[in-house]
């Protein structure tokens, strides 16, 4: 139970940090406004993303996009809660990863429900080539993805190490007499 409570505290904490950071951006920036933090590399830029990751389906019809982008994350959140419960005693990396994904999904779902879009503001770029802007919730999901890949690679290594060594057959006493 302690593990679940610690993960719950992490999830709630990330959601609060995500929502507070987005609220600060919305209250202090105009949509599209940008402040350069590291010249030629990093800015804080207020972006409204009506689409999914990287703006996917941003231009889709609202009658399709809005219900879809509310329903799918809700289903995903229910599924993630089940995965968290199933992995709580089995795999620490999966347990943490699912919690991070849940925190990110809920953070962005709150935006979609209240605003109809997700607030993004972390803007990395080199010259004129910008990586899509993102937020704290997206960062939690990305960290979880890295952890899932790491766990997958560990699992491959575990299975490789568990391969049964083939021992040479011992000949019976009768075979040696011939």
PALUM-360968 format. One record per residue: x negated, y, z of N, C-alpha, C in turn; residue number from 1; residue in three letters; chain. Coordinates in nm, 3 decimals, padded with zeros to 5 digits, always signed. Example, Ala and Ser with C-alpha at 12.3 -4.5 7.8 and 13.67 -1.06 7.14 Angstrom:
BEGIN
     n_xx     n_yy     n_zz    ca_xx    ca_yy    ca_zz     c_xx     c_yy     c_zz  vexro  filum  banu
  -01.319  -00.569  +00.780  -01.230  -00.450  +00.780  -01.320  -00.330  +00.780      1    ALA     A
  -01.285  -00.225  +00.708  -01.367  -00.106  +00.714  -01.290  +00.003  +00.787      2    SER     A
//
This chain:
BEGIN
     n_xx     n_yy     n_zz    ca_xx    ca_yy    ca_zz     c_xx     c_yy     c_zz  vexro  filum  banu
  -00.082  -00.120  +00.000  +00.000  +00.000  +00.000  -00.086  +00.126  +00.000      1    UNK     A
  -00.202  +00.117  +00.065  -00.293  +00.233  +00.071  -00.338  +00.275  -00.069      2    UNK     A
  -00.367  +00.175  -00.154  -00.408  +00.204  -00.292  -00.300  +00.281  -00.366      3    UNK     A
  -00.177  +00.236  -00.351  -00.064  +00.300  -00.418  -00.050  +00.445  -00.370      4    UNK     A
  -00.061  +00.466  -00.240  -00.048  +00.602  -00.186  -00.161  +00.693  -00.234      5    UNK     A
  -00.282  +00.639  -00.242  -00.395  +00.720  -00.292  -00.376  +00.755  -00.439      6    UNK     A
  -00.329  +00.657  -00.517  -00.304  +00.685  -00.659  -00.190  +00.785  -00.674      7    UNK     A
  -00.087  +00.770  -00.594  +00.025  +00.864  -00.597  -00.022  +01.006  -00.566      8    UNK     A
  -00.111  +01.019  -00.467  -00.166  +01.151  -00.433  -00.245  +01.208  -00.550      9    UNK     A
  -00.323  +01.124  -00.618  -00.398  +01.169  -00.736  -00.303  +01.213  -00.847     10    UNK     A
  -00.201  +01.133  -00.873  -00.104  +01.166  -00.978  -00.035  +01.299  -00.948     11    UNK     A
  +00.016  +01.314  -00.827  +00.085  +01.438  -00.789  -00.012  +01.556  -00.795     12    UNK     A
  -00.134  +01.537  -00.745  -00.234  +01.644  -00.750  -00.264  +01.688  -00.892     13    UNK     A
  -00.281  +01.593  -00.983  -00.309  +01.627  -01.123  -00.191  +01.699  -01.187     14    UNK     A
  -00.070  +01.654  -01.156  +00.049  +01.721  -01.212  +00.056  +01.865  -01.160     15    UNK     A
  +00.028  +01.885  -01.033  +00.030  +02.021  -00.977  -00.077  +02.108  -01.042     16    UNK     A
  -00.199  +02.057  -01.053  -00.308  +02.134  -01.117  -00.271  +02.166  -01.262     17    UNK     A
  -00.215  +02.068  -01.332  -00.173  +02.089  -01.472  -00.068  +02.199  -01.481     18    UNK     A
  +00.036  +02.190  -01.399  +00.145  +02.287  -01.407  +00.103  +02.426  -01.361     19    UNK     A
  +00.022  +02.434  -01.256  -00.026  +02.564  -01.209  -00.114  +02.629  -01.315     20    UNK     A
  -00.205  +02.552  -01.375  -00.293  +02.609  -01.477  -00.213  +02.659  -01.597     21    UNK     A
  -00.112  +02.584  -01.638  -00.028  +02.627  -01.750  +00.052  +02.752  -01.714     22    UNK     A
  +00.100  +02.757  -01.590  +00.174  +02.874  -01.545  +00.086  +02.999  -01.544     23    UNK     A
  -00.038  +02.984  -01.499  -00.133  +03.097  -01.499  -00.154  +03.146  -01.642     24    UNK     A
  -00.175  +03.054  -01.735  -00.196  +03.092  -01.875  -00.074  +03.166  -01.928     25    UNK     A
  +00.045  +03.113  -01.904  +00.167  +03.178  -01.954  +00.191  +03.315  -01.891     26    UNK     A
  +00.153  +03.332  -01.766  +00.180  +03.460  -01.700  +00.074  +03.566  -01.730     27    UNK     A
  -00.043  +03.524  -01.774  -00.152  +03.621  -01.795  -00.191  +03.640  -01.941     28    UNK     A
  -00.143  +03.554  -02.029  -00.179  +03.561  -02.171  -00.053  +03.577  -02.255     29    UNK     A
  -00.067  +03.642  -02.367  +00.038  +03.641  -02.468  +00.011  +03.521  -02.557     30    UNK     A
  +00.120  +03.465  -02.612  +00.104  +03.350  -02.702  +00.002  +03.383  -02.811     31    UNK     A
  -00.097  +03.299  -02.827  -00.201  +03.321  -02.927  -00.321  +03.399  -02.877     32    UNK     A
  -00.309  +03.462  -02.761  -00.421  +03.540  -02.706  -00.534  +03.447  -02.664     33    UNK     A
  -00.656  +03.496  -02.680  -00.774  +03.415  -02.652  -00.881  +03.499  -02.583     34    UNK     A
  -00.949  +03.438  -02.486  -01.064  +03.501  -02.421  -01.183  +03.408  -02.439     35    UNK     A
  -01.286  +03.460  -02.502  -01.406  +03.379  -02.524  -01.483  +03.364  -02.393     36    UNK     A
  -01.513  +03.240  -02.356  -01.584  +03.212  -02.232  -01.731  +03.184  -02.262     37    UNK     A
  -01.757  +03.100  -02.362  -01.893  +03.072  -02.408  -01.895  +03.100  -02.558     38    UNK     A
  -01.966  +03.203  -02.596  -01.967  +03.251  -02.735  -01.995  +03.137  -02.834     39    UNK     A
  -01.905  +03.126  -02.931  -01.921  +03.028  -03.037  -01.896  +02.884  -02.997     40    UNK     A
  -01.839  +02.862  -02.874  -01.821  +02.724  -02.829  -01.692  +02.700  -02.751     41    UNK     A
  -01.654  +02.792  -02.660  -01.540  +02.766  -02.572  -01.462  +02.892  -02.542     42    UNK     A
  -01.330  +02.882  -02.557  -01.240  +02.992  -02.524  -01.120  +02.939  -02.446     43    UNK     A
  -01.055  +03.029  -02.376  -00.924  +03.001  -02.318  -00.826  +03.065  -02.415     44    UNK     A
  -00.741  +02.984  -02.476  -00.650  +03.031  -02.579  -00.510  +02.977  -02.550     45    UNK     A
  -00.411  +03.063  -02.542  -00.274  +03.020  -02.515  -00.211  +02.970  -02.644     46    UNK     A
  -00.184  +02.838  -02.646  -00.124  +02.773  -02.762  +00.004  +02.703  -02.718     47    UNK     A
  +00.107  +02.713  -02.798  +00.231  +02.638  -02.775  +00.234  +02.523  -02.875     48    UNK     A
  +00.236  +02.402  -02.824  +00.235  +02.284  -02.911  +00.370  +02.214  -02.904     49    UNK     A
  +00.453  +02.232  -03.008  +00.582  +02.164  -03.009  +00.570  +02.018  -03.052     50    UNK     A
  +00.453  +01.980  -03.102  +00.431  +01.843  -03.149  +00.369  +01.755  -03.043     51    UNK     A
  +00.322  +01.641  -03.088  +00.252  +01.548  -02.998  +00.103  +01.580  -03.006     52    UNK     A
  +00.020  +01.482  -02.976  -00.125  +01.502  -02.980  -00.167  +01.558  -03.115     53    UNK     A
  -00.255  +01.657  -03.110  -00.309  +01.723  -03.229  -00.200  +01.785  -03.315     54    UNK     A
  -00.085  +01.819  -03.254  +00.023  +01.884  -03.327  +00.106  +01.790  -03.413     55    UNK     A
  +00.091  +01.659  -03.394  +00.166  +01.560  -03.472  +00.316  +01.588  -03.461     56    UNK     A
  +00.383  +01.595  -03.572  +00.528  +01.621  -03.584  +00.569  +01.760  -03.535     57    UNK     A
  +00.476  +01.853  -03.528  +00.507  +01.988  -03.481  +00.611  +02.056  -03.569     58    UNK     A
  +00.612  +02.024  -03.697  +00.705  +02.087  -03.790  +00.828  +02.003  -03.819     59    UNK     A
  +00.845  +01.893  -03.747  +00.963  +01.808  -03.767  +01.087  +01.881  -03.719     60    UNK     A
  +01.200  +01.841  -03.772  +01.328  +01.901  -03.734  +01.351  +01.885  -03.583     61    UNK     A
  +01.394  +01.993  -03.517  +01.416  +01.992  -03.372  +01.515  +01.885  -03.327     62    UNK     A
  +01.615  +01.856  -03.411  +01.716  +01.757  -03.372  +01.656  +01.617  -03.362     63    UNK     A
  +01.544  +01.595  -03.428  +01.474  +01.466  -03.420  +01.359  +01.475  -03.319     64    UNK     A
  +01.278  +01.579  -03.333  +01.156  +01.592  -03.254  +01.183  +01.604  -03.104     65    UNK     A
  +01.272  +01.693  -03.066  +01.294  +01.718  -02.922  +01.346  +01.594  -02.847     66    UNK     A
  +01.453  +01.528  -02.895  +01.497  +01.408  -02.822  +01.391  +01.297  -02.823     67    UNK     A
  +01.321  +01.283  -02.934  +01.218  +01.180  -02.946  +01.104  +01.206  -02.848     68    UNK     A
  +01.063  +01.332  -02.837  +00.951  +01.367  -02.750  +00.990  +01.375  -02.602     69    UNK     A
  +01.118  +01.361  -02.573  +01.161  +01.346  -02.434  +01.183  +01.198  -02.401     70    UNK     A
  +01.245  +01.126  -02.493  +01.279  +00.985  -02.469  +01.156  +00.895  -02.462     71    UNK     A
  +01.066  +00.908  -02.558  +00.947  +00.821  -02.561  +00.862  +00.838  -02.435     72    UNK     A
  +00.831  +00.960  -02.391  +00.753  +00.973  -02.268  +00.824  +00.918  -02.143     73    UNK     A
  +00.955  +00.931  -02.137  +01.029  +00.876  -02.023  +01.015  +00.724  -02.020     74    UNK     A
  +01.033  +00.661  -02.136  +01.016  +00.515  -02.145  +00.872  +00.477  -02.110     75    UNK     A
  +00.776  +00.553  -02.161  +00.634  +00.526  -02.132  +00.606  +00.538  -01.982     76    UNK     A
  +00.665  +00.636  -01.917  +00.643  +00.655  -01.773  +00.697  +00.537  -01.693     77    UNK     A
  +00.815  +00.488  -01.729  +00.871  +00.371  -01.661  +00.780  +00.250  -01.681     78    UNK     A
  +00.734  +00.232  -01.803  +00.643  +00.121  -01.835  +00.512  +00.135  -01.757     79    UNK     A
  +00.459  +00.256  -01.748  +00.334  +00.279  -01.674  +00.349  +00.249  -01.525     80    UNK     A
  +00.463  +00.284  -01.468  +00.487  +00.252  -01.326  +00.483  +00.100  -01.307     81    UNK     A
  +00.545  +00.026  -01.399  +00.541  -00.121  -01.392  +00.398  -00.173  -01.405     82    UNK     A
  +00.320  -00.116  -01.497  +00.181  -00.158  -01.514  +00.097  -00.127  -01.389     83    UNK     A
  +00.121  -00.012  -01.331  +00.050  +00.025  -01.208  +00.080  -00.077  -01.098     84    UNK     A
  +00.206  -00.112  -01.084  +00.245  -00.207  -00.981  +00.181  -00.344  -01.006     85    UNK     A
  +00.179  -00.387  -01.132  +00.122  -00.519  -01.165  -00.029  -00.526  -01.148     86    UNK     A
  -00.099  -00.414  -01.167  -00.246  -00.416  -01.162  -00.301  -00.370  -01.028     87    UNK     A
  -00.215  -00.337  -00.933  -00.260  -00.276  -00.807  -00.363  -00.359  -00.733     88    UNK     A
  -00.356  -00.490  -00.740  -00.450  -00.576  -00.668  -00.547  -00.646  -00.762     89    UNK     A
  -00.529  -00.632  -00.891  -00.606  -00.712  -00.987  -00.723  -00.639  -01.051     90    UNK     A
  -00.702  -00.515  -01.090  -00.804  -00.447  -01.170  -00.803  -00.297  -01.135     91    UNK     A
  -00.907  -00.253  -01.066  -00.914  -00.114  -01.020  -00.920  -00.015  -01.136     92    UNK     A
  -00.992  -00.051  -01.242  -01.007  +00.041  -01.356  -00.873  +00.059  -01.428     93    UNK     A
  -00.803  -00.052  -01.454  -00.672  -00.042  -01.519  -00.574  +00.035  -01.430     94    UNK     A
  -00.576  +00.005  -01.302  -00.489  +00.071  -01.204  -00.507  +00.223  -01.210     95    UNK     A
  -00.632  +00.267  -01.204  -00.663  +00.410  -01.211  -00.626  +00.468  -01.347     96    UNK     A
  -00.659  +00.397  -01.453  -00.629  +00.445  -01.589  -00.480  +00.467  -01.609     97    UNK     A
  -00.399  +00.371  -01.568  -00.254  +00.385  -01.583  -00.203  +00.504  -01.502     98    UNK     A
  -00.261  +00.526  -01.385  -00.222  +00.641  -01.303  -00.255  +00.773  -01.371     99    UNK     A
  -00.374  +00.780  -01.431  -00.414  +00.902  -01.503  -00.323  +00.928  -01.623    100    UNK     A
  -00.290  +00.822  -01.695  -00.200  +00.838  -01.810  -00.063  +00.885  -01.763    101    UNK     A
  -00.014  +00.826  -01.653  +00.115  +00.866  -01.599  +00.115  +01.014  -01.559    102    UNK     A
  +00.009  +01.057  -01.492  -00.001  +01.199  -01.452  +00.003  +01.289  -01.575    103    UNK     A
  -00.073  +01.255  -01.678  -00.075  +01.335  -01.799  +00.058  +01.335  -01.871    104    UNK     A
  +00.121  +01.218  -01.878  +00.251  +01.208  -01.945  +00.356  +01.292  -01.873    105    UNK     A
  +00.358  +01.284  -01.741  +00.456  +01.362  -01.663  +00.428  +01.511  -01.677    106    UNK     A
  +00.301  +01.551  -01.670  +00.267  +01.692  -01.685  +00.316  +01.751  -01.816    107    UNK     A
  +00.293  +01.678  -01.925  +00.339  +01.728  -02.055  +00.490  +01.713  -02.072    108    UNK     A
  +00.548  +01.610  -02.010  +00.694  +01.592  -02.017  +00.766  +01.708  -01.948    109    UNK     A
  +00.713  +01.755  -01.838  +00.772  +01.870  -01.768  +00.777  +01.990  -01.863    110    UNK     A
  +00.667  +02.015  -01.935  +00.664  +02.126  -02.033  +00.771  +02.108  -02.139    111    UNK     A
  +00.777  +01.989  -02.196  +00.873  +01.964  -02.305  +01.016  +01.983  -02.256    112    UNK     A
  +01.043  +01.937  -02.134  +01.178  +01.948  -02.079  +01.214  +02.093  -02.050    113    UNK     A
  +01.124  +02.167  -01.988  +01.153  +02.305  -01.947  +01.134  +02.407  -02.060    114    UNK     A
  +01.036  +02.384  -02.147  +01.000  +02.485  -02.246  +01.029  +02.444  -02.391    115    UNK     A
  +01.035  +02.315  -02.416  +01.052  +02.267  -02.554  +00.920  +02.252  -02.627    116    UNK     A
  +00.811  +02.278  -02.560  +00.676  +02.264  -02.616  +00.578  +02.244  -02.501    117    UNK     A
  +00.456  +02.205  -02.535  +00.351  +02.186  -02.435  +00.255  +02.305  -02.442    118    UNK     A
  +00.218  +02.357  -02.326  +00.122  +02.467  -02.317  -00.019  +02.407  -02.320    119    UNK     A
  -00.097  +02.449  -02.418  -00.238  +02.410  -02.429  -00.322  +02.536  -02.417    120    UNK     A
  -00.445  +02.522  -02.369  -00.528  +02.642  -02.352  -00.678  +02.617  -02.356    121    UNK     A
  -00.722  +02.495  -02.344  -00.866  +02.465  -02.348  -00.904  +02.454  -02.495    122    UNK     A
  -00.992  +02.542  -02.540  -01.023  +02.556  -02.683  -01.174  +02.547  -02.707    123    UNK     A
  -01.219  +02.429  -02.752  -01.360  +02.410  -02.788  -01.376  +02.422  -02.938    124    UNK     A
  -01.488  +02.479  -02.981  -01.511  +02.498  -03.124  -01.659  +02.520  -03.152    125    UNK     A
  -01.694  +02.500  -03.277  -01.828  +02.534  -03.327  -01.803  +02.615  -03.453    126    UNK     A
  -01.850  +02.739  -03.451  -01.824  +02.834  -03.560  -01.673  +02.845  -03.578    127    UNK     A
  -01.622  +02.814  -03.698  -01.478  +02.822  -03.724  -01.407  +02.688  -03.712    128    UNK     A
  -01.477  +02.585  -03.669  -01.420  +02.450  -03.659  -01.372  +02.425  -03.516    129    UNK     A
  -01.242  +02.435  -03.495  -01.182  +02.420  -03.362  -01.133  +02.278  -03.340    130    UNK     A
  -01.165  +02.221  -03.223  -01.101  +02.099  -03.178  -00.962  +02.141  -03.133    131    UNK     A
  -00.858  +02.060  -03.154  -00.725  +02.102  -03.109  -00.725  +02.139  -02.960    132    UNK     A
  -00.658  +02.249  -02.928  -00.649  +02.294  -02.788  -00.579  +02.187  -02.705    133    UNK     A
  -00.616  +02.181  -02.578  -00.557  +02.081  -02.489  -00.542  +02.139  -02.350    134    UNK     A
  -00.497  +02.056  -02.255  -00.470  +02.102  -02.118  -00.516  +01.998  -02.017    135    UNK     A
  -00.487  +02.019  -01.890  -00.529  +01.927  -01.784  -00.464  +01.790  -01.803    136    UNK     A
  -00.336  +01.786  -01.838  -00.267  +01.659  -01.859  -00.334  +01.579  -01.970    137    UNK     A
  -00.368  +01.646  -02.080  -00.437  +01.579  -02.191  -00.573  +01.527  -02.146    138    UNK     A
  -00.641  +01.603  -02.062  -00.772  +01.560  -02.011  -00.759  +01.433  -01.928    139    UNK     A
  -00.655  +01.424  -01.845  -00.633  +01.303  -01.765  -00.610  +01.182  -01.855    140    UNK     A
  -00.533  +01.200  -01.961  -00.506  +01.091  -02.055  -00.634  +01.051  -02.127    141    UNK     A
  -00.715  +01.148  -02.166  -00.841  +01.119  -02.235  -00.938  +01.044  -02.145    142    UNK     A
  -00.949  +01.085  -02.020  -01.036  +01.014  -01.925  -00.986  +00.871  -01.909    143    UNK     A
  -00.855  +00.853  -01.901  -00.798  +00.718  -01.891  -00.832  +00.634  -02.013    144    UNK     A
  -00.827  +00.694  -02.132  -00.862  +00.621  -02.254  -01.007  +00.573  -02.250    145    UNK     A
  -01.096  +00.659  -02.203  -01.238  +00.621  -02.190  -01.251  +00.507  -02.090    146    UNK     A
  -01.181  +00.515  -01.979  -01.186  +00.408  -01.879  -01.129  +00.277  -01.934    147    UNK     A
  -01.024  +00.284  -02.014  -00.966  +00.164  -02.075  -01.065  +00.098  -02.172    148    UNK     A
  -01.135  +00.178  -02.249  -01.237  +00.124  -02.340  -01.348  +00.059  -02.259    149    UNK     A
  -01.392  +00.126  -02.153  -01.496  +00.071  -02.065  -01.451  -00.062  -02.005    150    UNK     A
  -01.326  -00.070  -01.958  -01.275  -00.194  -01.901  -01.269  -00.304  -02.007    151    UNK     A
  -01.229  -00.269  -02.127  -01.223  -00.365  -02.237  -01.362  -00.422  -02.265    152    UNK     A
  -01.463  -00.335  -02.269  -01.600  -00.380  -02.293  -01.650  -00.467  -02.178    153    UNK     A
  -01.615  -00.432  -02.055  -01.650  -00.515  -01.940  -01.586  -00.653  -01.950    154    UNK     A
  -01.462  -00.657  -01.993  -01.391  -00.784  -02.007  -01.457  -00.873  -02.112    155    UNK     A
  -01.500  -00.812  -02.222  -01.572  -00.889  -02.325  -01.699  -00.948  -02.265    156    UNK     A
  -01.770  -00.867  -02.189  -01.894  -00.914  -02.127  -01.867  -01.025  -02.025    157    UNK     A
  -01.761  -01.009  -01.946  -01.725  -01.113  -01.848  -01.696  -01.245  -01.916    158    UNK     A
  -01.620  -01.239  -02.025  -01.585  -01.362  -02.097  -01.708  -01.425  -02.160    159    UNK     A
  -01.796  -01.341  -02.209  -01.920  -01.390  -02.269  -02.005  -01.461  -02.163    160    UNK     A
  -02.012  -01.403  -02.044  -02.090  -01.461  -01.934  -02.027  -01.588  -01.879    161    UNK     A
  -01.897  -01.606  -01.899  -01.828  -01.723  -01.846  -01.828  -01.841  -01.942    162    UNK     A
  -01.886  -01.825  -02.060  -01.888  -01.936  -02.155  -01.949  -02.057  -02.088    163    UNK     A
  -01.887  -02.168  -02.109  -01.934  -02.292  -02.048  -02.058  -02.340  -02.122    164    UNK     A
  -02.161  -02.367  -02.045  -02.283  -02.420  -02.107  -02.260  -02.566  -02.142    165    UNK     A
  -02.300  -02.603  -02.263  -02.285  -02.741  -02.307  -02.407  -02.818  -02.260    166    UNK     A
  -02.382  -02.924  -02.182  -02.491  -03.007  -02.132  -02.509  -03.124  -02.227    167    UNK     A
  -02.634  -03.167  -02.248  -02.655  -03.283  -02.334  -02.590  -03.406  -02.269    168    UNK     A
  -02.539  -03.493  -02.355  -02.476  -03.616  -02.306  -02.581  -03.708  -02.248    169    UNK     A
  -02.549  -03.768  -02.136  -02.641  -03.866  -02.079  -02.609  -04.001  -02.141    170    UNK     A
  -02.711  -04.073  -02.177  -02.691  -04.206  -02.235  -02.667  -04.305  -02.124    171    UNK     A
  -02.579  -04.399  -02.150  -02.552  -04.501  -02.048  -02.665  -04.602  -02.046    172    UNK     A
  -02.671  -04.678  -01.942  -02.777  -04.778  -01.926  -02.772  -04.881  -02.037    173    UNK     A
  -02.652  -04.914  -02.087  -02.638  -05.014  -02.194  -02.697  -04.964  -02.325    174    UNK     A
  -02.684  -04.835  -02.352  -02.736  -04.780  -02.478  -02.888  -04.780  -02.476    175    UNK     A
  -02.950  -04.764  -02.361  -03.095  -04.759  -02.351  -03.159  -04.896  -02.371    176    UNK     A
  -03.086  -05.007  -02.348  -03.140  -05.142  -02.361  -03.151  -05.183  -02.507    177    UNK     A
  -03.079  -05.124  -02.597  -03.081  -05.169  -02.734  -03.200  -05.126  -02.811    178    UNK     A
//
